[in-house]
Amino acid sequence: MNIAVLTNVFFPVTNGVVHSIHLLSKGLKELNKEVSVISSKHPCFNHQIIQKYNIKYNIFKLPSIYFPKFDYCIPNPINLIKEIKKIQIKPDIIQINHPFIIYKIAKILRSYNPSSKVVFTYHTQYENYYHYVKFIPKFIYQKFLYGHLKEIFQFVDAVIFPSKTIKKDVENKFQQYKDKFLFICNPVDMHHMQYYDDQKIQNLKAKFGLQDKFVLGFVGRLEKEKNLYKLLELYRQIVSYFEQNLNDKKISLLIVGGGTEYDNLLNYARKLDLQDYVVFTNKVPYEDIPNYYRLLDVFITLSVTEVKPLAYLESLSSMVPIISFKTYGADDLIINEYNGYLIENNNNYQSEFITKIIQLYKNPELLNKLKKNSFESVKDYDYLKVAQKYTEAYKEVGK
């Protein structure tokens, strides 16, 4: 089976979609499939990245348009047919991971092999990313997006949703295509997440002043859609509660990651008088990520734009329970009182978050139980198992 995996961007960009694509491709290759990742060429892509991530599958790079502010690329649509012809592959399966230009590339590839099957993985709540294209009136963006998704659903042979609730929501909007819709969770590298260094963890605790602290944390891109300003406001309330009701300052918030909002979030933390309670790491090396998760007692997030974020899977595989809004990406992964807590996104959410955090802070036995359950809850999401499920889906659409 020859599989072409199409994506806007690839390493060295390190968002959740890129890692999901890498892990899926890695798993498919280990299952003896012929895998080719086709993406735009990032200006910093080099052979060292291939070595760093131990990439064994094929990589083809297309001329790109690079957006330095967001550290993001898309394939240059000029001479697209000519560039695709240079690749000279005729895949049996075309796996697309983004709409728009990637969809056009899929159409070009399929024209070379009309018997090929096309699968679209629905990674993103596209309607929640309007802030990146504010120059377009919102009603026009929504109308265009609906029409484009309808066009994609009509063209492809299957749509894979990493979230059951996202799948259900899209089914309600596009009833006529629901027979094409499948659920397969995003992958996580369980082995990598267990590869941590106790000495490095102690060194990081000393560096960030986290010894003897109860550490709340967030890991991910620092972008507007992650709701991090709201997270800092919540944390201000948590700190105030600890000081006023527990006479305790042994709490910290660790925010791991970089992004366009990094400086703004630093300034906002100072404005909230949180500079002594919040640590911003900026970007950290991929190989050190398991060490950073083990600095955390609890992962907290207020994001409402996810589908199935890699950070949640990594957190749980690192034995870190999650407290999150009850929303897409969380509500079919986080199980109340088993591996974390789901909080309703209403006017009372701050007190609900604080209640759960205090409960875990005061009850180490309960916290340890949730930590063990967290690891157990994601065993079936290891990348090789997910790749096997994709293989079965490919075979089904190929019948």
C-alpha positions in Angstrom: 0.0 0.0 0.0 1.4 3.3 -1.1 0.2 6.3 1.0 0.7 10.0 0.3 0.2 12.2 3.4 -0.4 15.8 2.5 0.0 18.7 4.9 0.5 22.4 4.8 3.5 22.4 7.1 5.9 20.0 8.7 8.9 20.0 11.0 10.6 22.2 12.3 7.1 23.5 13.1 6.0 21.6 16.2 2.3 21.9 16.6 -0.1 19.1 17.4 -1.1 18.4 13.8 2.6 18.1 12.6 3.4 15.6 15.4 0.2 13.6 14.7 1.2 13.4 11.0 4.7 12.3 12.0 3.5 9.7 14.4 0.9 8.3 12.0 3.5 8.2 9.2 6.0 6.5 11.5 3.5 3.9 12.5 2.4 3.2 8.9 6.1 2.8 7.9 6.6 0.3 10.8 3.6 -1.6 9.5 5.5 -2.0 6.2 3.5 0.6 4.2 5.2 2.9 1.7 4.7 6.4 3.1 5.4 9.8 1.6 4.8 13.1 3.4 4.3 16.0 1.0 4.4 19.4 2.5 5.6 23.0 1.9 9.3 23.6 2.6 10.0 25.4 5.8 13.1 27.7 5.4 14.8 25.9 8.4 14.1 22.4 7.3 17.3 20.4 7.0 18.8 16.9 7.3 19.4 17.4 11.1 15.6 17.4 11.6 15.3 14.1 9.8 17.9 12.7 12.2 16.3 14.3 15.2 12.9 12.7 14.7 14.4 9.5 13.2 12.3 9.8 10.1 12.3 6.7 7.9 9.5 7.5 5.5 9.8 9.6 2.4 9.6 13.4 2.5 8.8 15.6 -0.5 9.0 19.4 -0.2 7.1 21.9 -2.3 7.9 25.6 -2.8 6.2 27.5 0.0 4.8 30.8 1.2 6.3 31.4 4.7 4.6 33.5 7.4 7.4 34.3 9.8 5.1 35.9 12.4 3.3 32.6 12.9 6.3 30.3 11.8 3.9 28.6 9.4 4.0 27.6 5.7 1.6 26.8 3.0 2.4 25.3 -0.5 2.9 28.0 -3.1 -0.1 27.6 -5.4 1.9 28.9 -8.4 3.0 26.1 -10.7 1.5 23.6 -8.4 0.8 21.0 -11.1 4.3 21.2 -12.3 5.7 20.8 -8.8 3.5 17.8 -8.1 4.6 16.1 -11.3 8.2 16.3 -10.2 7.4 14.0 -7.2 6.3 11.2 -9.5 4.3 9.0 -7.2 0.9 7.4 -7.8 -0.4 6.6 -4.3 -3.2 4.1 -3.5 -4.2 6.3 -0.5 -4.1 10.1 -0.4 -4.3 11.3 3.2 -5.1 15.0 3.5 -4.7 16.9 6.7 -5.8 20.4 5.8 -8.4 22.0 3.4 -7.8 24.6 0.7 -4.5 24.2 -1.1 -3.9 20.7 0.3 -7.3 19.7 -1.1 -6.2 21.0 -4.5 -3.0 18.9 -4.3 -5.1 15.8 -3.6 -7.2 16.4 -6.7 -4.0 16.7 -8.8 -2.6 13.5 -7.4 -5.8 11.6 -7.9 -5.9 12.7 -11.5 -2.7 10.6 -12.0 -4.3 7.5 -10.4 -8.1 7.7 -10.6 -8.4 4.5 -8.6 -6.7 6.0 -5.6 -8.8 6.7 -2.4 -8.8 10.0 -0.5 -9.1 10.3 3.2 -9.4 13.6 5.0 -8.5 13.9 8.7 -10.5 16.7 10.4 -7.9 18.1 12.7 -9.3 21.6 13.4 -12.4 23.5 14.4 -11.9 25.7 11.4 -14.7 28.1 12.3 -12.8 29.1 15.5 -9.8 30.3 13.5 -11.4 33.3 12.0 -9.1 35.7 13.9 -6.3 34.8 11.5 -8.3 36.2 8.5 -10.2 39.1 10.1 -9.8 41.1 6.9 -12.6 38.9 5.5 -16.2 39.7 6.9 -17.1 36.8 9.3 -20.3 35.9 7.5 -18.4 35.5 4.2 -15.7 33.4 5.9 -18.4 31.1 7.4 -20.3 30.7 4.2 -17.1 30.0 2.2 -15.9 27.5 4.8 -19.2 25.6 4.8 -19.2 25.4 1.0 -15.6 24.3 0.9 -16.0 21.6 3.5 -19.1 20.3 1.6 -16.9 20.2 -1.5 -14.2 18.2 0.3 -16.7 15.8 1.9 -18.2 15.1 -1.5 -14.8 14.5 -3.1 -13.2 12.2 -0.4 -13.9 8.6 0.3 -13.7 8.9 4.1 -13.4 11.6 6.8 -11.6 10.7 10.0 -12.5 12.6 13.2 -10.1 12.3 16.2 -13.0 13.4 18.4 -16.3 11.6 18.7 -18.2 14.8 19.7 -16.7 16.8 16.7 -17.8 13.9 14.5 -21.3 14.1 15.9 -21.4 17.9 15.5 -20.3 17.8 11.9 -22.7 15.0 11.1 -25.5 17.3 12.2 -24.4 19.9 9.7 -23.6 17.5 6.9 -26.1 14.7 7.2 -25.7 13.6 3.6 -22.1 12.6 4.1 -22.2 11.0 7.5 -21.7 7.5 6.1 -18.2 8.6 5.2 -17.4 9.7 8.7 -15.2 7.6 11.0 -13.7 8.1 14.5 -10.0 7.3 15.1 -8.1 9.1 17.9 -4.9 11.0 17.2 -1.7 9.1 18.2 0.8 9.6 21.0 4.3 8.1 21.3 3.9 6.3 24.6 7.6 5.2 24.5 8.9 8.7 24.0 6.8 10.1 26.8 8.3 7.5 29.2 11.8 8.6 28.3 12.5 11.0 31.0 15.6 11.9 33.2 15.1 12.2 36.9 18.3 14.4 37.3 17.1 16.8 34.6 13.7 17.0 36.3 15.4 18.0 39.6 17.5 20.5 37.7 14.5 22.0 36.1 12.7 22.2 39.4 15.6 24.1 40.9 15.9 26.4 37.8 12.2 27.4 38.0 11.9 27.4 41.7 9.3 24.6 41.8 10.7 22.5 44.7 8.0 21.7 47.2 5.4 23.4 45.0 2.0 22.2 43.8 2.5 22.8 40.1 -0.4 23.5 37.7 0.7 23.6 34.0 -0.1 24.2 30.4 1.9 22.8 27.4 1.2 24.1 23.9 1.4 26.9 21.4 0.9 30.4 22.9 -1.8 31.6 20.6 -5.1 33.4 21.0 -7.2 30.4 20.3 -5.7 28.6 23.4 -7.6 31.1 25.8 -4.5 31.7 27.8 -5.4 35.2 29.0 -8.5 33.7 30.6 -6.2 31.0 32.1 -4.1 33.7 33.7 -7.2 35.3 35.1 -8.3 32.0 36.6 -4.9 31.5 38.0 -5.0 34.9 39.7 -8.1 33.7 41.5 -6.5 30.4 42.4 -3.5 32.2 43.9 -5.8 34.5 45.9 -7.7 31.6 47.3 -4.5 29.8 48.4 -3.2 33.0 50.1 -6.5 34.0 51.8 -8.0 30.6 52.7 -5.0 28.3 53.1 -2.3 30.8 54.1 -0.2 29.0 51.5 1.9 30.3 48.6 3.3 26.9 47.6 1.7 26.9 44.2 3.0 27.7 40.7 1.8 27.8 37.2 4.2 26.5 34.5 3.4 27.5 30.9 5.5 25.5 28.5 5.7 26.6 24.9 6.2 29.5 22.6 4.1 31.5 20.1 3.1 34.9 18.9 1.4 35.7 22.2 4.5 35.0 24.4 5.5 38.6 25.2 1.8 39.7 25.6 1.2 36.9 28.0 4.3 37.8 30.0 3.0 41.4 30.3 -0.5 40.3 31.2 0.9 38.1 34.0 2.8 41.1 35.4 -0.4 43.2 35.1 -2.2 40.6 37.3 0.7 40.6 39.7 1.6 37.0 39.0 5.3 37.3 38.2 6.2 35.4 41.4 3.7 32.6 40.6 4.0 32.0 36.8 6.9 30.5 34.9 7.1 30.9 31.1 9.6 28.5 29.5 9.2 29.6 25.9 9.9 26.8 23.3 11.6 23.7 24.7 13.4 20.9 22.8 11.2 18.0 21.7 13.4 15.5 23.5 12.9 17.3 26.8 9.1 17.4 26.7 8.7 14.3 28.9 10.8 16.0 31.6 8.6 19.1 31.6 5.4 17.1 31.9 6.8 15.5 35.0 7.2 18.9 36.6 3.4 19.1 36.7 0.9 17.9 39.2 -2.2 18.9 37.1 -2.6 20.1 33.5 -5.2 22.9 33.3 -6.6 24.4 30.1 -9.5 26.7 29.1 -9.1 26.1 25.4 -12.4 25.6 23.5 -11.0 25.3 20.0 -9.4 21.8 20.1 -10.3 18.6 18.2 -7.9 16.1 19.9 -4.8 18.0 21.1 -1.6 16.1 21.3 -0.8 17.9 24.6 -3.7 16.2 26.3 -2.5 12.8 25.1 1.0 13.5 26.2 -0.1 14.8 29.6 -2.2 11.7 30.3 0.6 9.4 29.1 2.9 11.2 31.5 0.6 10.5 34.4 -0.6 14.1 34.7 -4.4 14.4 35.1 -6.3 17.2 33.3 -8.8 19.8 34.3 -10.5 21.3 31.3 -13.7 22.8 30.0 -16.3 20.3 28.9 -15.7 20.8 25.2 -14.6 19.2 22.0 -11.3 17.4 22.3 -11.7 16.9 26.0 -15.2 15.4 26.6 -14.4 12.0 25.1 -10.9 11.8 26.5 -11.2 13.1 30.1 -13.3 11.1 32.4 -14.6 12.8 35.5 -13.0 11.6 38.7 -10.9 9.0 36.7 -8.2 10.9 34.8 -9.3 14.5 35.5 -12.3 16.7 35.6 -14.5 18.4 33.0 -15.9 21.8 34.0 -18.9 23.4 32.4 -18.1 26.6 30.5 -20.4 28.9 32.4 -20.3 31.9 34.8 -19.4 29.6 37.7 -16.4 28.0 36.0 -13.7 29.7 38.2 -15.1 28.4 41.5 -15.5 24.9 39.9 -11.8 24.9 38.8 -10.7 26.1 42.2 -12.8 23.5 44.0 -11.2 20.6 42.0 -7.7 22.0 42.3 -8.0 22.4 46.1 -9.5 18.9 46.3 -6.4 17.4 44.6 -4.0 19.6 46.5 -5.4 18.4 49.9 -5.8 14.8 48.9 -2.5 13.3 47.6 -4.0 9.8 47.6 -6.7 11.0 45.2 -4.2 12.8 43.0 -2.0 9.7 42.8 -5.1 7.6 41.8 -5.9 10.0 39.0 -2.3 10.0 37.8 -2.3 6.2 37.5 -5.6 6.2 35.7 -4.3 8.9 33.3 -1.7 6.6 32.0 -4.1 3.7 31.7 -6.6 5.8 29.8 -4.4 6.4 26.8 -2.7 3.1 26.2 -4.9 2.4 23.1 -3.7 5.7 21.6 -0.1 4.7 21.1 0.9 5.6 17.5 1.4 2.0 16.3 -2.1 1.0 17.4 -3.6 4.2 15.8 -1.7 3.5 12.6 -3.2 0.0 12.5 -6.7 1.5 12.8 -5.9 3.9 9.9 -4.7 0.9 7.9 -8.0 -0.9 8.5 -9.9 2.3 7.4 -7.8 2.5 4.2 -8.6 -1.1 3.4 -12.3 -0.5 4.0 -12.5 2.5 1.6 -10.4 0.6 -0.9 -13.1 -2.2 -1.3 
